[in-house]
Amino acid sequence: MILRRPRVQIAGISTLDDALACERAGADAIGFTIGLPSGPHNGLDEAGAAAIIRALPPFITPVLITYRVTAAEVVPMCREMGVNQVQLHAPADPAELERMRAAIPGLKLILAVNVTGPEALDLARERAARADALILDTYDPATGRHGATGKTHDWSLSARIVEAVDVPVILAGGLTPANVAAAIRRVRPWGVDVHTGVERPDGTTDHDLVRAFIAVAHATPVPVQG
Ligand SMILES: O=C(O)c1ccccc1N[C@@H]1O[C@H](COP(=O)(O)O)[C@@H](O)[C@H]1O
C-alpha cells in the first residue's frame, strides 16, 4: 500500500502576512472567500486577494471560494485574482460549469457537497461527474448555512463518499488541530481544509493553530487510491 500525506488548504485568508504564514507552515492551497452572502471576509475583495496572490512564492495554490455560480460572475473574478482553481459552494448549472472551463485555461472546479445525510452519496456521485474534486462540508440546520460553520458532520458518510467517487475528495467542516488526525484516519480523504479551526475569536488567522493543523495532517498519511 502506497501512503502519502494529505493535501492541506487553509481557507478564509485575508492578509499577505497570514498567507505567507500558511505557506511557511507547508499549506498546499490558500482559500480566498469572495462573493459570499455574508459579504467580504475581513473586508477582502478580488483586488485585495489579487495583491496577496501576486506576492506569493511558487508552489502554493490560490483558490477562489465562492457562492457565485454563473460564468458571467466567476470568470471575471478568476481573471482579476489570477486564479484557475475555484471552489463552488452553491449548486451550479452544468452549462455554466462548461462555460467556466471554456473561459479559464486549466480550470479546476472543486464542488462542495453538504454531508447532511445518506442522500449526500447520490449528490456526491452526480457532482463528481462534473468536478475535478469534491469538498465535503457541514450544513448547520440551526443557521441554514454551510461553509465556515466550525462544525463537524458524520464522517462515516464522508468515508462512504470517498469510496464511491473517482475524484479527489477534500474533507472540511469543523476540523481543528485536535480532531484532524482522527478525521483523516476515519475518512481517508485526498485532502483537508479548515477555516474556523485555525482562527482566533476575532476572526483573524492564528498562525500557531495553522502550524499545528498542518503538522498533524502531514503526520497522518493516507493510502493512495487506485
Ligand atoms: O470559509 C468561509 O468563510 C466560507 C464561507 C462560505 C462557504 C464556504 C466557506 N469556506 C469553506 O468552509 C469550509 C469549512 O469551514 P470550517 O473549517 O468549518 O470553518 C472551509 O474549509 C472552506 O472550504
The ligand as an SDF file (V2000), in Angstrom:
LIG
                    3D

 23 24  0  0  0  0  0  0  0  0999 V2000
  -14.5430   29.9900    4.7790 O   0  0  0  0  0  0  0  0  0  0  0  0
  -15.6140   30.6210    4.6520 C   0  0  0  0  0  0  0  0  0  0  0  0
  -15.8250   31.7520    5.1720 O   0  0  0  0  0  0  0  0  0  0  0  0
  -16.7170   30.0570    3.8140 C   0  0  0  0  0  0  0  0  0  0  0  0
  -17.9090   30.7350    3.6650 C   0  0  0  0  0  0  0  0  0  0  0  0
  -18.9160   30.1810    2.8630 C   0  0  0  0  0  0  0  0  0  0  0  0
  -18.7220   28.9680    2.1930 C   0  0  0  0  0  0  0  0  0  0  0  0
  -17.5300   28.2690    2.3720 C   0  0  0  0  0  0  0  0  0  0  0  0
  -16.5410   28.8200    3.1910 C   0  0  0  0  0  0  0  0  0  0  0  0
  -15.3530   28.1630    3.3970 N   0  0  0  0  0  0  0  0  0  0  0  0
  -15.2800   26.7490    3.3480 C   0  0  0  0  0  0  0  0  0  0  0  0
  -15.9400   26.1670    4.5050 O   0  0  0  0  0  0  0  0  0  0  0  0
  -15.0730   25.1400    4.9890 C   0  0  0  0  0  0  0  0  0  0  0  0
  -15.4140   24.7200    6.3780 C   0  0  0  0  0  0  0  0  0  0  0  0
  -15.1960   25.7880    7.2390 O   0  0  0  0  0  0  0  0  0  0  0  0
  -14.8700   25.4950    8.8060 P   0  0  0  0  0  0  0  0  0  0  0  0
  -13.4990   24.8840    8.8590 O   0  0  0  0  0  0  0  0  0  0  0  0
  -15.9420   24.5650    9.3320 O   0  0  0  0  0  0  0  0  0  0  0  0
  -14.9210   26.8750    9.4310 O   0  0  0  0  0  0  0  0  0  0  0  0
  -13.7260   25.7770    4.8020 C   0  0  0  0  0  0  0  0  0  0  0  0
  -12.7390   24.8410    4.9040 O   0  0  0  0  0  0  0  0  0  0  0  0
  -13.8470   26.3870    3.4250 C   0  0  0  0  0  0  0  0  0  0  0  0
  -13.5220   25.4930    2.4000 O   0  0  0  0  0  0  0  0  0  0  0  0
  1  2  2  0
  2  3  1  0
  2  4  1  0
  4  5  1  0
  4  9  2  0
  5  6  2  0
  6  7  1  0
  7  8  2  0
  8  9  1  0
  9 10  1  0
 10 11  1  0
 11 12  1  0
 11 22  1  0
 12 13  1  0
 13 14  1  0
 13 20  1  0
 14 15  1  0
 15 16  1  0
 16 17  2  0
 16 18  1  0
 16 19  1  0
 20 21  1  0
 20 22  1  0
 22 23  1  0
M  END
$$$$
